[in-house]
Amino acid sequence: MSKKEIRAHVLQAMKALDRKKKGRDDKYLLEKLCNTPEYVHARVIATYMALPHEYNTQDFIERALKDGKQVLIPRTLAHRGMEFCDITSSDLVRSSFGILEPLAHTADSIVSIDSIDMIHVPLVAVNHNGFRIGYGGGYYDHFLSGFAGSTISTTYGCQVCDFTPDSFDIAVQTVLVAR
């Protein structure tokens, strides 16, 4: 199957997940994520605002803020660019992709890539080596190519599949899978 076909198949499976099981899986993944060494040692964490069929990042964001972490979310730019902004100083708006992201900001709310300790990376599908299929824009692969910190993803079992990555794909270092 092509990446496009895998993406369509996995998205359909994610949208068909039982809500109660998804809720239990989200809680399980939250505890696993917050007990990883990457999370425990990170001071600055980048994550994303989830779509309804994705891992619920809202609880993760609230937990990270409660734990005293600085939490960042992305804002997409032209030409596969992306910047991360401090969530506490942001008003959110729906992007052209339908994802909540920060409005245009002053330079004070944008955080340098070198300041980020851990990125919680979204994905549609992932293989057993940590290579991911996203939504096809290439934003995260482009950003991660210059990132030296920890990367971690949370995923449901239906998102794990076999595929051959492209040469430009960047593997996520740690993948947590719901039981």
C-alpha positions in Angstrom: 0.0 0.0 0.0 1.1 3.5 -0.6 1.4 6.1 2.2 -1.8 7.7 0.9 -3.6 4.4 1.1 -2.2 3.6 4.6 -3.2 7.1 5.8 -6.8 6.6 4.6 -7.1 3.1 6.0 -5.6 4.1 9.4 -7.7 7.3 9.7 -10.8 5.3 9.0 -9.8 2.8 11.8 -9.1 5.7 14.2 -12.4 7.3 13.6 -14.2 4.0 14.2 -12.6 3.5 17.7 -15.0 2.9 20.5 -15.2 6.1 22.5 -15.0 4.4 25.9 -12.0 2.3 24.9 -10.4 5.4 23.3 -10.9 7.2 26.6 -9.3 4.4 28.6 -6.4 4.2 26.1 -5.9 8.0 26.4 -5.6 7.7 30.2 -3.3 4.8 29.9 -1.1 6.6 27.4 -1.1 9.8 29.5 0.4 7.8 32.5 2.9 6.1 30.3 4.0 9.3 28.7 4.3 11.2 32.0 6.4 8.5 33.5 9.0 8.4 30.6 12.5 9.7 31.4 12.0 12.1 28.4 9.0 13.7 30.1 10.4 13.7 33.6 13.6 15.4 32.6 12.1 17.9 30.1 11.5 21.5 31.1 10.2 22.6 27.7 7.7 20.3 25.9 6.2 20.8 22.5 3.0 19.0 21.7 0.0 19.6 19.4 -3.8 20.3 19.6 -5.4 17.0 18.7 -8.2 16.3 16.4 -11.1 14.3 17.9 -9.9 10.9 16.5 -6.3 11.4 17.8 -4.8 10.9 21.2 -6.4 13.5 23.5 -3.6 16.0 24.1 -5.7 18.3 26.2 -5.2 16.1 29.4 -1.5 15.9 28.6 -1.2 19.7 28.2 -3.0 20.3 31.5 -0.8 17.7 33.3 2.4 19.2 31.9 1.4 22.7 33.0 0.5 21.3 36.4 3.9 19.6 36.6 5.5 23.0 35.9 6.6 22.4 32.3 6.6 25.1 29.7 4.2 23.8 27.0 4.4 24.8 23.4 2.1 24.1 20.4 3.0 24.6 16.7 1.9 27.1 14.2 2.4 26.3 10.6 4.2 28.6 8.2 4.7 28.7 4.4 7.0 26.2 2.7 6.6 23.5 5.4 7.8 25.8 8.1 6.7 25.5 11.6 7.3 27.4 14.8 6.4 26.5 18.4 4.7 29.1 20.6 4.1 29.2 24.4 0.5 28.0 25.0 0.0 30.2 28.0 0.5 33.3 25.9 -1.6 32.2 22.9 -5.0 32.7 21.6 -6.0 29.8 19.4 -7.5 29.7 16.0 -8.4 26.9 13.5 -5.7 26.6 10.8 -6.4 25.7 7.2 -5.9 22.1 8.3 -8.7 22.4 10.8 -6.3 22.2 13.8 -6.2 24.7 16.6 -3.0 26.7 16.6 -1.7 30.0 17.9 -2.6 33.2 16.2 0.3 35.3 14.7 2.4 36.3 17.7 5.0 38.7 18.9 8.5 37.3 18.8 8.3 36.8 22.6 5.9 33.9 22.4 7.9 31.9 19.8 10.4 29.5 21.3 13.7 28.6 19.7 14.2 25.0 18.5 17.3 24.8 20.7 15.2 25.5 23.8 12.8 22.5 23.3 13.7 19.4 25.3 11.0 17.1 24.1 8.5 17.0 21.2 5.4 15.0 21.4 5.0 14.2 17.7 1.6 13.6 16.1 1.2 10.7 13.6 -1.4 8.9 11.6 0.6 5.6 11.3 3.9 4.4 12.6 6.1 1.3 11.8 8.1 -0.8 14.2 11.2 1.4 13.7 9.5 4.6 14.7 9.0 6.0 11.2 5.7 7.8 10.9 3.1 8.8 8.4 1.6 12.1 9.1 -1.1 14.0 7.2 1.2 14.5 4.2 2.4 18.0 4.6 5.9 17.2 5.6 6.0 19.9 8.4 7.2 17.6 11.2 9.8 15.8 9.1 11.2 19.2 8.0 11.2 20.5 11.6 12.6 17.3 13.2 15.5 17.3 10.7 17.0 20.1 12.7 16.0 19.0 16.2 18.4 17.4 18.7 16.1 16.8 21.6 13.8 13.8 22.5 10.9 12.8 20.3 8.0 10.7 21.5 4.6 9.7 20.1 1.5 8.2 21.6 -0.6 5.8 19.4 -3.4 3.3 19.3 -2.8 -0.3 18.1 -4.6 0.4 14.9 -2.0 2.9 13.9 1.0 0.5 13.9 1.7 -1.0 10.5 4.4 -2.0 8.2 5.7 0.3 5.5 9.0 1.4 4.0 9.9 5.0 4.9 11.1 7.5 2.4 14.6 8.8 2.5 13.4 12.2 4.0 11.4 10.6 6.8 12.6 11.1 10.4 11.9 8.4 13.0 10.4 9.2 16.3 12.8 8.0 19.1 10.1 6.6 21.5 6.6 5.3 20.5 4.1 4.4 23.2 1.3 2.1 22.1 -2.0 1.7 23.9 -2.4 -1.8 25.2 
